[in-house]
Amino acid sequence: MLTECLGKEFYSKKVYPYPLKLHGFESEKELEAQLNTASESAYFIPGNGPNYSVKIGRIKMSDKEVQKNF
């Protein structure tokens, strides 16, 4: 159903929507924390094969940043 709304181009680039809770927060800081957590995380969608990989960092990141992502 979501594929029909977003279009096949959205999914052909392997960009998937990330589910977020945007209501029920008592303060703006809680919402901001939720959005920051989502922007800093990896959303894993398994494929059809037996092997999977997830990027947890980039070359320019420090060791501590990669450890935090992991």
PQR file with spaces between the fields and no chain letter, atoms N, CA, C, O and H, PARSE charges and radii, in Angstrom:
ATOM       1  N    MET     1       0.829   -1.184    0.000 -0.4000 1.5000
ATOM       2  CA   MET     1       0.000    0.000    0.000 -0.0000 2.0000
ATOM       3  C    MET     1       0.879    1.255    0.000  0.5500 1.7000
ATOM       4  O    MET     1       0.598    2.199   -0.739 -0.5500 1.4000
ATOM       5  N    LEU     2       1.937    1.279    0.819 -0.4000 1.5000
ATOM       6  CA   LEU     2       2.805    2.445    0.871 -0.0000 2.0000
ATOM       7  C    LEU     2       3.570    2.629   -0.436  0.5500 1.7000
ATOM       8  O    LEU     2       3.862    3.755   -0.837 -0.5500 1.4000
ATOM       9  H    LEU     2       2.165    0.513    1.419  0.4000 1.0000
ATOM      10  N    THR     3       3.894    1.516   -1.098 -0.4000 1.5000
ATOM      11  CA   THR     3       4.595    1.588   -2.372 -0.0000 2.0000
ATOM      12  C    THR     3       3.771    2.354   -3.398  0.5500 1.7000
ATOM      13  O    THR     3       4.324    3.138   -4.170 -0.5500 1.4000
ATOM      14  H    THR     3       3.656    0.601   -0.772  0.4000 1.0000
ATOM      15  N    GLU     4       2.480    2.143   -3.419 -0.4000 1.5000
ATOM      16  CA   GLU     4       1.611    2.835   -4.359 -0.0000 2.0000
ATOM      17  C    GLU     4       1.591    4.340   -4.090  0.5500 1.7000
ATOM      18  O    GLU     4       1.539    5.136   -5.029 -0.5500 1.4000
ATOM      19  H    GLU     4       2.032    1.506   -2.792  0.4000 1.0000
ATOM      20  N    CYS     5       1.631    4.733   -2.822 -0.4000 1.5000
ATOM      21  CA   CYS     5       1.586    6.156   -2.476 -0.0000 2.0000
ATOM      22  C    CYS     5       2.904    6.859   -2.792  0.5500 1.7000
ATOM      23  O    CYS     5       2.903    7.982   -3.298 -0.5500 1.4000
ATOM      24  H    CYS     5       1.673    4.087   -2.060  0.4000 1.0000
ATOM      25  N    LEU     6       4.027    6.204   -2.497 -0.4000 1.5000
ATOM      26  CA   LEU     6       5.327    6.839   -2.669 -0.0000 2.0000
ATOM      27  C    LEU     6       5.863    6.714   -4.087  0.5500 1.7000
ATOM      28  O    LEU     6       6.621    7.572   -4.537 -0.5500 1.4000
ATOM      29  H    LEU     6       4.028    5.292   -2.087  0.4000 1.0000
ATOM      30  N    GLY     7       5.486    5.673   -4.787 -0.4000 1.5000
ATOM      31  CA   GLY     7       5.948    5.469   -6.150 -0.0000 2.0000
ATOM      32  C    GLY     7       7.114    4.505   -6.212  0.5500 1.7000
ATOM      33  O    GLY     7       7.865    4.356   -5.248 -0.5500 1.4000
ATOM      34  H    GLY     7       4.870    4.975   -4.422  0.4000 1.0000
ATOM      35  N    LYS     8       7.260    3.846   -7.367 -0.4000 1.5000
ATOM      36  CA   LYS     8       8.293    2.825   -7.499 -0.0000 2.0000
ATOM      37  C    LYS     8       9.692    3.423   -7.518  0.5500 1.7000
ATOM      38  O    LYS     8      10.651    2.729   -7.180 -0.5500 1.4000
ATOM      39  H    LYS     8       6.649    3.967   -8.150  0.4000 1.0000
ATOM      40  N    GLU     9       9.841    4.700   -7.907 -0.4000 1.5000
ATOM      41  CA   GLU     9      11.164    5.333   -7.921 -0.0000 2.0000
ATOM      42  C    GLU     9      11.746    5.422   -6.515  0.5500 1.7000
ATOM      43  O    GLU     9      12.956    5.302   -6.323 -0.5500 1.4000
ATOM      44  H    GLU     9       9.062    5.264   -8.181  0.4000 1.0000
ATOM      45  N    PHE    10      10.882    5.631   -5.548 -0.4000 1.5000
ATOM      46  CA   PHE    10      11.303    5.733   -4.151 -0.0000 2.0000
ATOM      47  C    PHE    10      11.933    4.420   -3.691  0.5500 1.7000
ATOM      48  O    PHE    10      12.970    4.426   -3.027 -0.5500 1.4000
ATOM      49  H    PHE    10       9.899    5.728   -5.704  0.4000 1.0000
ATOM      50  N    TYR    11      11.315    3.308   -4.039 -0.4000 1.5000
ATOM      51  CA   TYR    11      11.802    2.002   -3.620 -0.0000 2.0000
ATOM      52  C    TYR    11      12.893    1.466   -4.536  0.5500 1.7000
ATOM      53  O    TYR    11      13.709    0.661   -4.089 -0.5500 1.4000
ATOM      54  H    TYR    11      10.473    3.304   -4.578  0.4000 1.0000
ATOM      55  N    SER    12      12.941    1.875   -5.788 -0.4000 1.5000
ATOM      56  CA   SER    12      13.977    1.377   -6.698 -0.0000 2.0000
ATOM      57  C    SER    12      15.364    1.860   -6.279  0.5500 1.7000
ATOM      58  O    SER    12      16.357    1.202   -6.592 -0.5500 1.4000
ATOM      59  H    SER    12      12.278    2.529   -6.152  0.4000 1.0000
ATOM      60  N    LYS    13      15.456    2.980   -5.587 -0.4000 1.5000
ATOM      61  CA   LYS    13      16.735    3.489   -5.090 -0.0000 2.0000
ATOM      62  C    LYS    13      17.065    2.905   -3.719  0.5500 1.7000
ATOM      63  O    LYS    13      18.042    3.312   -3.090 -0.5500 1.4000
ATOM      64  H    LYS    13      14.650    3.514   -5.333  0.4000 1.0000
ATOM      65  N    LYS    14      16.256    1.953   -3.252 -0.4000 1.5000
ATOM      66  CA   LYS    14      16.414    1.308   -1.951 -0.0000 2.0000
ATOM      67  C    LYS    14      16.419    2.318   -0.805  0.5500 1.7000
ATOM      68  O    LYS    14      17.211    2.215    0.132 -0.5500 1.4000
ATOM      69  H    LYS    14      15.463    1.623   -3.762  0.4000 1.0000
ATOM      70  N    VAL    15      15.522    3.289   -0.901 -0.4000 1.5000
ATOM      71  CA   VAL    15      15.307    4.262    0.165 -0.0000 2.0000
ATOM      72  C    VAL    15      13.941    3.929    0.757  0.5500 1.7000
ATOM      73  O    VAL    15      12.913    4.066    0.095 -0.5500 1.4000
ATOM      74  H    VAL    15      14.879    3.373   -1.662  0.4000 1.0000
ATOM      75  N    TYR    16      13.948    3.495    1.999 -0.4000 1.5000
ATOM      76  CA   TYR    16      12.720    3.052    2.622 -0.0000 2.0000
ATOM      77  C    TYR    16      12.303    4.027    3.714  0.5500 1.7000
ATOM      78  O    TYR    16      13.160    4.627    4.362 -0.5500 1.4000
ATOM      79  H    TYR    16      14.784    3.384    2.537  0.4000 1.0000
ATOM      80  N    PRO    17      11.016    4.194    3.925 -0.5600 1.5000
ATOM      81  CA   PRO    17      10.556    5.085    4.995  0.2800 2.0000
ATOM      82  C    PRO    17      10.919    4.516    6.361  0.5500 1.7000
ATOM      83  O    PRO    17      10.938    3.300    6.552 -0.5500 1.4000
ATOM      84  N    TYR    18      11.201    5.382    7.287 -0.4000 1.5000
ATOM      85  CA   TYR    18      11.563    4.987    8.648 -0.0000 2.0000
ATOM      86  C    TYR    18      10.392    5.294    9.562  0.5500 1.7000
ATOM      87  O    TYR    18       9.952    6.442    9.621 -0.5500 1.4000
ATOM      88  H    TYR    18      11.186    6.370    7.132  0.4000 1.0000
ATOM      89  N    PRO    19       9.876    4.311   10.275 -0.5600 1.5000
ATOM      90  CA   PRO    19       8.718    4.572   11.147  0.2800 2.0000
ATOM      91  C    PRO    19       9.107    5.413   12.356  0.5500 1.7000
ATOM      92  O    PRO    19      10.038    5.075   13.086 -0.5500 1.4000
ATOM      93  N    LEU    20       8.392    6.499   12.557 -0.4000 1.5000
ATOM      94  CA   LEU    20       8.662    7.400   13.673 -0.0000 2.0000
ATOM      95  C    LEU    20       7.380    7.668   14.449  0.5500 1.7000
ATOM      96  O    LEU    20       6.294    7.747   13.876 -0.5500 1.4000
ATOM      97  H    LEU    20       7.635    6.773   11.963  0.4000 1.0000
ATOM      98  N    LYS    21       7.523    7.803   15.741 -0.4000 1.5000
ATOM      99  CA   LYS    21       6.409    8.242   16.578 -0.0000 2.0000
ATOM     100  C    LYS    21       6.546    9.750   16.725  0.5500 1.7000
ATOM     101  O    LYS    21       7.533   10.226   17.285 -0.5500 1.4000
ATOM     102  H    LYS    21       8.405    7.739   16.207  0.4000 1.0000
ATOM     103  N    LEU    22       5.580   10.503   16.235 -0.4000 1.5000
ATOM     104  CA   LEU    22       5.646   11.962   16.259 -0.0000 2.0000
ATOM     105  C    LEU    22       4.595   12.600   17.152  0.5500 1.7000
ATOM     106  O    LEU    22       4.452   13.822   17.156 -0.5500 1.4000
ATOM     107  H    LEU    22       4.778   10.116   15.780  0.4000 1.0000
ATOM     108  N    HIS    23       3.862   11.804   17.903 -0.4000 1.5000
ATOM     109  CA   HIS    23       2.818   12.361   18.769 -0.0000 2.0000
ATOM     110  C    HIS    23       2.951   11.794   20.174  0.5500 1.7000
ATOM     111  O    HIS    23       3.603   10.769   20.374 -0.5500 1.4000
ATOM     112  H    HIS    23       3.978   10.811   17.900  0.4000 1.0000
ATOM     113  N    GLY    24       2.341   12.449   21.137 -0.4000 1.5000
ATOM     114  CA   GLY    24       2.320   11.961   22.505 -0.0000 2.0000
ATOM     115  C    GLY    24       3.522   12.366   23.344  0.5500 1.7000
ATOM     116  O    GLY    24       3.730   11.813   24.423 -0.5500 1.4000
ATOM     117  H    GLY    24       1.811   13.281   20.975  0.4000 1.0000
ATOM     118  N    PHE    25       4.309   13.309   22.874 -0.4000 1.5000
ATOM     119  CA   PHE    25       5.452   13.772   23.651 -0.0000 2.0000
ATOM     120  C    PHE    25       5.023   14.949   24.518  0.5500 1.7000
ATOM     121  O    PHE    25       4.203   15.772   24.110 -0.5500 1.4000
ATOM     122  H    PHE    25       4.139   13.758   21.997  0.4000 1.0000
ATOM     123  N    GLU    26       5.590   15.014   25.716 -0.4000 1.5000
ATOM     124  CA   GLU    26       5.220   16.081   26.634 -0.0000 2.0000
ATOM     125  C    GLU    26       5.991   17.370   26.370  0.5500 1.7000
ATOM     126  O    GLU    26       5.533   18.453   26.736 -0.5500 1.4000
ATOM     127  H    GLU    26       6.256   14.346   26.047  0.4000 1.0000
ATOM     128  N    SER    27       7.157   17.261   25.736 -0.4000 1.5000
ATOM     129  CA   SER    27       7.934   18.468   25.462 -0.0000 2.0000
ATOM     130  C    SER    27       8.573   18.366   24.079  0.5500 1.7000
ATOM     131  O    SER    27       8.656   17.291   23.486 -0.5500 1.4000
ATOM     132  H    SER    27       7.529   16.381   25.439  0.4000 1.0000
ATOM     133  N    GLU    28       9.015   19.508   23.591 -0.4000 1.5000
ATOM     134  CA   GLU    28       9.676   19.538   22.288 -0.0000 2.0000
ATOM     135  C    GLU    28      11.028   18.829   22.339  0.5500 1.7000
ATOM     136  O    GLU    28      11.491   18.306   21.326 -0.5500 1.4000
ATOM     137  H    GLU    28       8.947   20.382   24.073  0.4000 1.0000
ATOM     138  N    LYS    29      11.658   18.809   23.504 -0.4000 1.5000
ATOM     139  CA   LYS    29      12.960   18.152   23.644 -0.0000 2.0000
ATOM     140  C    LYS    29      12.841   16.643   23.453  0.5500 1.7000
ATOM     141  O    LYS    29      13.742   16.015   22.895 -0.5500 1.4000
ATOM     142  H    LYS    29      11.282   19.234   24.327  0.4000 1.0000
ATOM     143  N    GLU    30      11.735   16.060   23.912 -0.4000 1.5000
ATOM     144  CA   GLU    30      11.523   14.629   23.708 -0.0000 2.0000
ATOM     145  C    GLU    30      11.359   14.311   22.225  0.5500 1.7000
ATOM     146  O    GLU    30      11.910   13.326   21.735 -0.5500 1.4000
ATOM     147  H    GLU    30      11.004   16.570   24.364  0.4000 1.0000
ATOM     148  N    LEU    31      10.609   15.135   21.518 -0.4000 1.5000
ATOM     149  CA   LEU    31      10.442   14.960   20.075 -0.0000 2.0000
ATOM     150  C    LEU    31      11.770   15.144   19.361  0.5500 1.7000
ATOM     151  O    LEU    31      12.101   14.378   18.455 -0.5500 1.4000
ATOM     152  H    LEU    31      10.161   15.935   21.916  0.4000 1.0000
ATOM     153  N    GLU    32      12.530   16.148   19.759 -0.4000 1.5000
ATOM     154  CA   GLU    32      13.835   16.395   19.161 -0.0000 2.0000
ATOM     155  C    GLU    32      14.764   15.199   19.385  0.5500 1.7000
ATOM     156  O    GLU    32      15.501   14.810   18.479 -0.5500 1.4000
ATOM     157  H    GLU    32      12.262   16.770   20.494  0.4000 1.0000
ATOM     158  N    ALA    33      14.733   14.623   20.569 -0.4000 1.5000
ATOM     159  CA   ALA    33      15.552   13.444   20.865 -0.0000 2.0000
ATOM     160  C    ALA    33      15.144   12.268   19.980  0.5500 1.7000
ATOM     161  O    ALA    33      16.004   11.535   19.492 -0.5500 1.4000
ATOM     162  H    ALA    33      14.135   14.939   21.305  0.4000 1.0000
ATOM     163  N    GLN    34      13.848   12.085   19.769 -0.4000 1.5000
ATOM     164  CA   GLN    34      13.348   11.006   18.905 -0.0000 2.0000
ATOM     165  C    GLN    34      13.847   11.201   17.481  0.5500 1.7000
ATOM     166  O    GLN    34      14.307   10.244   16.859 -0.5500 1.4000
ATOM     167  H    GLN    34      13.150   12.681   20.165  0.4000 1.0000
ATOM     168  N    LEU    35      13.767   12.413   16.954 -0.4000 1.5000
ATOM     169  CA   LEU    35      14.210   12.686   15.588 -0.0000 2.0000
ATOM     170  C    LEU    35      15.720   12.530   15.447  0.5500 1.7000
ATOM     171  O    LEU    35      16.195   12.008   14.438 -0.5500 1.4000
ATOM     172  H    LEU    35      13.394   13.190   17.460  0.4000 1.0000
ATOM     173  N    ASN    36      16.474   12.975   16.441 -0.4000 1.5000
ATOM     174  CA   ASN    36      17.930   12.825   16.394 -0.0000 2.0000
ATOM     175  C    ASN    36      18.335   11.356   16.437  0.5500 1.7000
ATOM     176  O    ASN    36      19.247   10.944   15.719 -0.5500 1.4000
ATOM     177  H    ASN    36      16.088   13.399   17.260  0.4000 1.0000
ATOM     178  N    THR    37      17.676   10.573   17.260 -0.4000 1.5000
ATOM     179  CA   THR    37      17.970    9.145   17.329 -0.0000 2.0000
ATOM     180  C    THR    37      17.697    8.476   15.989  0.5500 1.7000
ATOM     181  O    THR    37      18.489    7.650   15.534 -0.5500 1.4000
ATOM     182  H    THR    37      16.935   10.907   17.844  0.4000 1.0000
ATOM     183  N    ALA    38      16.601    8.820   15.365 -0.4000 1.5000
ATOM     184  CA   ALA    38      16.257    8.226   14.073 -0.0000 2.0000
ATOM     185  C    ALA    38      17.251    8.633   12.989  0.5500 1.7000
ATOM     186  O    ALA    38      17.610    7.817   12.139 -0.5500 1.4000
ATOM     187  H    ALA    38      15.958    9.491   15.734  0.4000 1.0000
ATOM     188  N    SER    39      17.692    9.868   13.013 -0.4000 1.5000
ATOM     189  CA   SER    39      18.617   10.325   11.971 -0.0000 2.0000
ATOM     190  C    SER    39      20.007    9.736   12.131  0.5500 1.7000
ATOM     191  O    SER    39      20.773    9.691   11.168 -0.5500 1.4000
ATOM     192  H    SER    39      17.401   10.530   13.704  0.4000 1.0000
ATOM     193  N    GLU    40      20.343    9.285   13.327 -0.4000 1.5000
ATOM     194  CA   GLU    40      21.666    8.731   13.585 -0.0000 2.0000
ATOM     195  C    GLU    40      21.696    7.206   13.518  0.5500 1.7000
ATOM     196  O    GLU    40      22.751    6.613   13.742 -0.5500 1.4000
ATOM     197  H    GLU    40      19.720    9.321   14.109  0.4000 1.0000
ATOM     198  N    SER    41      20.591    6.565   13.223 -0.4000 1.5000
ATOM     199  CA   SER    41      20.548    5.114   13.256 -0.0000 2.0000
ATOM     200  C    SER    41      20.417    4.519   11.858  0.5500 1.7000
ATOM     201  O    SER    41      20.102    5.221   10.897 -0.5500 1.4000
ATOM     202  H    SER    41      19.734    7.047   13.041  0.4000 1.0000
ATOM     203  N    ALA    42      20.659    3.238   11.764 -0.4000 1.5000
ATOM     204  CA   ALA    42      20.506    2.503   10.511 -0.0000 2.0000
ATOM     205  C    ALA    42      19.244    1.658   10.613  0.5500 1.7000
ATOM     206  O    ALA    42      19.013    0.991   11.621 -0.5500 1.4000
ATOM     207  H    ALA    42      20.914    2.668   12.545  0.4000 1.0000
ATOM     208  N    TYR    43      18.450    1.691    9.587 -0.4000 1.5000
ATOM     209  CA   TYR    43      17.225    0.905    9.558 -0.0000 2.0000
ATOM     210  C    TYR    43      17.491   -0.307    8.677  0.5500 1.7000
ATOM     211  O    TYR    43      17.706   -0.156    7.475 -0.5500 1.4000
ATOM     212  H    TYR    43      18.639    2.233    8.768  0.4000 1.0000
ATOM     213  N    PHE    44      17.480   -1.495    9.247 -0.4000 1.5000
ATOM     214  CA   PHE    44      17.841   -2.723    8.551 -0.0000 2.0000
ATOM     215  C    PHE    44      16.614   -3.394    7.961  0.5500 1.7000
ATOM     216  O    PHE    44      15.647   -3.679    8.668 -0.5500 1.4000
ATOM     217  H    PHE    44      17.306   -1.617   10.224  0.4000 1.0000
ATOM     218  N    ILE    45      16.662   -3.644    6.649 -0.4000 1.5000
ATOM     219  CA   ILE    45      15.616   -4.393    5.971 -0.0000 2.0000
ATOM     220  C    ILE    45      16.279   -5.591    5.309  0.5500 1.7000
ATOM     221  O    ILE    45      17.066   -5.417    4.378 -0.5500 1.4000
ATOM     222  H    ILE    45      17.447   -3.412    6.075  0.4000 1.0000
ATOM     223  N    PRO    46      15.980   -6.812    5.769 -0.5600 1.5000
ATOM     224  CA   PRO    46      16.644   -7.988    5.205  0.2800 2.0000
ATOM     225  C    PRO    46      16.243   -8.235    3.758  0.5500 1.7000
ATOM     226  O    PRO    46      15.110   -7.971    3.356 -0.5500 1.4000
ATOM     227  N    GLY    47      17.188   -8.742    2.991 -0.4000 1.5000
ATOM     228  CA   GLY    47      16.935   -9.085    1.595 -0.0000 2.0000
ATOM     229  C    GLY    47      16.503  -10.534    1.458  0.5500 1.7000
ATOM     230  O    GLY    47      15.969  -11.124    2.397 -0.5500 1.4000
ATOM     231  H    GLY    47      18.109   -8.957    3.317  0.4000 1.0000
ATOM     232  N    ASN    48      16.737  -11.099    0.289 -0.4000 1.5000
ATOM     233  CA   ASN    48      16.304  -12.472    0.021 -0.0000 2.0000
ATOM     234  C    ASN    48      17.439  -13.481    0.105  0.5500 1.7000
ATOM     235  O    ASN    48      17.210  -14.659   -0.169 -0.5500 1.4000
ATOM     236  H    ASN    48      17.170  -10.619   -0.474  0.4000 1.0000
ATOM     237  N    GLY    49      18.637  -13.081    0.466 -0.4000 1.5000
ATOM     238  CA   GLY    49      19.770  -13.996    0.509 -0.0000 2.0000
ATOM     239  C    GLY    49      20.154  -14.384    1.918  0.5500 1.7000
ATOM     240  O    GLY    49      19.573  -13.893    2.886 -0.5500 1.4000
ATOM     241  H    GLY    49      18.822  -12.124    0.688  0.4000 1.0000
ATOM     242  N    PRO    50      21.149  -15.278    2.038 -0.5600 1.5000
ATOM     243  CA   PRO    50      21.580  -15.730    3.356  0.2800 2.0000
ATOM     244  C    PRO    50      22.574  -14.787    4.035  0.5500 1.7000
ATOM     245  O    PRO    50      22.816  -14.919    5.235 -0.5500 1.4000
ATOM     246  N    ASN    51      23.150  -13.847    3.300 -0.4000 1.5000
ATOM     247  CA   ASN    51      24.161  -12.939    3.846 -0.0000 2.0000
ATOM     248  C    ASN    51      23.624  -11.518    3.902  0.5500 1.7000
ATOM     249  O    ASN    51      22.948  -11.053    2.984 -0.5500 1.4000
ATOM     250  H    ASN    51      22.953  -13.740    2.325  0.4000 1.0000
ATOM     251  N    TYR    52      23.941  -10.835    5.008 -0.4000 1.5000
ATOM     252  CA   TYR    52      23.497   -9.458    5.186 -0.0000 2.0000
ATOM     253  C    TYR    52      24.656   -8.594    5.634  0.5500 1.7000
ATOM     254  O    TYR    52      25.586   -9.080    6.278 -0.5500 1.4000
ATOM     255  H    TYR    52      24.490  -11.213    5.754  0.4000 1.0000
ATOM     256  N    SER    53      24.606   -7.330    5.299 -0.4000 1.5000
ATOM     257  CA   SER    53      25.608   -6.389    5.799 -0.0000 2.0000
ATOM     258  C    SER    53      24.915   -5.073    6.105  0.5500 1.7000
ATOM     259  O    SER    53      23.941   -4.695    5.455 -0.5500 1.4000
ATOM     260  H    SER    53      23.851   -6.935    4.776  0.4000 1.0000
ATOM     261  N    VAL    54      25.440   -4.384    7.109 -0.4000 1.5000
ATOM     262  CA   VAL    54      24.908   -3.086    7.510 -0.0000 2.0000
ATOM     263  C    VAL    54      26.084   -2.142    7.668  0.5500 1.7000
ATOM     264  O    VAL    54      27.059   -2.465    8.346 -0.5500 1.4000
ATOM     265  H    VAL    54      26.232   -4.690    7.637  0.4000 1.0000
ATOM     266  N    LYS    55      25.997   -0.973    7.042 -0.4000 1.5000
ATOM     267  CA   LYS    55      27.045    0.030    7.208 -0.0000 2.0000
ATOM     268  C    LYS    55      26.911    0.651    8.589  0.5500 1.7000
ATOM     269  O    LYS    55      25.827    1.077    8.988 -0.5500 1.4000
ATOM     270  H    LYS    55      25.205   -0.711    6.490  0.4000 1.0000
ATOM     271  N    ILE    56      28.011    0.697    9.307 -0.4000 1.5000
ATOM     272  CA   ILE    56      27.970    1.297   10.639 -0.0000 2.0000
ATOM     273  C    ILE    56      28.869    2.522   10.727  0.5500 1.7000
ATOM     274  O    ILE    56      28.953    3.148   11.784 -0.5500 1.4000
ATOM     275  H    ILE    56      28.892    0.351    8.983  0.4000 1.0000
ATOM     276  N    GLY    57      29.535    2.870    9.648 -0.4000 1.5000
ATOM     277  CA   GLY    57      30.416    4.026    9.701 -0.0000 2.0000
ATOM     278  C    GLY    57      30.974    4.383    8.336  0.5500 1.7000
ATOM     279  O    GLY    57      30.740    3.703    7.338 -0.5500 1.4000
ATOM     280  H    GLY    57      29.467    2.362    8.790  0.4000 1.0000
ATOM     281  N    ARG    58      31.711    5.464    8.334 -0.4000 1.5000
ATOM     282  CA   ARG    58      32.397    5.946    7.137 -0.0000 2.0000
ATOM     283  C    ARG    58      33.865    6.135    7.460  0.5500 1.7000
ATOM     284  O    ARG    58      34.249    6.167    8.629 -0.5500 1.4000
ATOM     285  H    ARG    58      31.900    6.017    9.145  0.4000 1.0000
ATOM     286  N    ILE    59      34.674    6.258    6.449 -0.4000 1.5000
ATOM     287  CA   ILE    59      36.112    6.378    6.641 -0.0000 2.0000
ATOM     288  C    ILE    59      36.471    7.614    7.454  0.5500 1.7000
ATOM     289  O    ILE    59      37.399    7.568    8.261 -0.5500 1.4000
ATOM     290  H    ILE    59      34.362    6.232    5.499  0.4000 1.0000
ATOM     291  N    LYS    60      35.757    8.715    7.257 -0.4000 1.5000
ATOM     292  CA   LYS    60      36.109    9.956    7.954 -0.0000 2.0000
ATOM     293  C    LYS    60      35.679    9.978    9.422  0.5500 1.7000
ATOM     294  O    LYS    60      36.010   10.921   10.141 -0.5500 1.4000
ATOM     295  H    LYS    60      35.003    8.752    6.601  0.4000 1.0000
ATOM     296  N    MET    61      34.950    8.961    9.881 -0.4000 1.5000
ATOM     297  CA   MET    61      34.481    8.912   11.266 -0.0000 2.0000
ATOM     298  C    MET    61      35.594    8.425   12.191  0.5500 1.7000
ATOM     299  O    MET    61      36.453    7.636   11.799 -0.5500 1.4000
ATOM     300  H    MET    61      34.681    8.194    9.298  0.4000 1.0000
ATOM     301  N    SER    62      35.553    8.915   13.427 -0.4000 1.5000
ATOM     302  CA   SER    62      36.526    8.460   14.422 -0.0000 2.0000
ATOM     303  C    SER    62      36.105    7.083   14.952  0.5500 1.7000
ATOM     304  O    SER    62      34.983    6.631   14.720 -0.5500 1.4000
ATOM     305  H    SER    62      34.855    9.556   13.745  0.4000 1.0000
ATOM     306  N    ASP    63      37.018    6.434   15.663 -0.4000 1.5000
ATOM     307  CA   ASP    63      36.723    5.118   16.233 -0.0000 2.0000
ATOM     308  C    ASP    63      35.540    5.172   17.197  0.5500 1.7000
ATOM     309  O    ASP    63      34.715    4.259   17.221 -0.5500 1.4000
ATOM     310  H    ASP    63      37.929    6.801   15.852  0.4000 1.0000
ATOM     311  N    LYS    64      35.458    6.236   17.988 -0.4000 1.5000
ATOM     312  CA   LYS    64      34.364    6.363   18.960 -0.0000 2.0000
ATOM     313  C    LYS    64      33.019    6.527   18.270  0.5500 1.7000
ATOM     314  O    LYS    64      32.016    5.994   18.745 -0.5500 1.4000
ATOM     315  H    LYS    64      36.129    6.978   17.969  0.4000 1.0000
ATOM     316  N    GLU    65      32.977    7.262   17.147 -0.4000 1.5000
ATOM     317  CA   GLU    65      31.727    7.431   16.408 -0.0000 2.0000
ATOM     318  C    GLU    65      31.259    6.104   15.816  0.5500 1.7000
ATOM     319  O    GLU    65      30.066    5.803   15.828 -0.5500 1.4000
ATOM     320  H    GLU    65      33.791    7.695   16.761  0.4000 1.0000
ATOM     321  N    VAL    66      32.190    5.317   15.302 -0.4000 1.5000
ATOM     322  CA   VAL    66      31.834    4.007   14.742 -0.0000 2.0000
ATOM     323  C    VAL    66      31.344    3.083   15.851  0.5500 1.7000
ATOM     324  O    VAL    66      30.371    2.353   15.663 -0.5500 1.4000
ATOM     325  H    VAL    66      33.160    5.561   15.292  0.4000 1.0000
ATOM     326  N    GLN    67      32.007    3.108   17.002 -0.4000 1.5000
ATOM     327  CA   GLN    67      31.572    2.292   18.133 -0.0000 2.0000
ATOM     328  C    GLN    67      30.172    2.690   18.595  0.5500 1.7000
ATOM     329  O    GLN    67      29.363    1.833   18.951 -0.5500 1.4000
ATOM     330  H    GLN    67      32.798    3.700   17.154  0.4000 1.0000
ATOM     331  N    LYS    68      29.893    3.981   18.589 -0.4000 1.5000
ATOM     332  CA   LYS    68      28.560    4.456   18.988 -0.0000 2.0000
ATOM     333  C    LYS    68      27.498    3.946   18.002  0.5500 1.7000
ATOM     334  O    LYS    68      26.413    3.530   18.407 -0.5500 1.4000
ATOM     335  H    LYS    68      30.551    4.678   18.300  0.4000 1.0000
ATOM     336  N    ASN    69      27.827    3.985   16.706 -0.4000 1.5000
ATOM     337  CA   ASN    69      26.882    3.478   15.699 -0.0000 2.0000
ATOM     338  C    ASN    69      26.661    1.986   15.852  0.5500 1.7000
ATOM     339  O    ASN    69      25.546    1.497   15.669 -0.5500 1.4000
ATOM     340  H    ASN    69      28.709    4.323   16.377  0.4000 1.0000
ATOM     341  N    PHE    70      27.713    1.265   16.185 -0.4000 1.5000
ATOM     342  CA   PHE    70      27.607   -0.178   16.313 -0.0000 2.0000
ATOM     343  C    PHE    70      26.731   -0.546   17.486  0.5500 1.7000
ATOM     344  O    PHE    70      26.522   -1.729   17.754 -0.5500 1.4000
ATOM     345  H    PHE    70      28.619    1.663   16.334  0.4000 1.0000
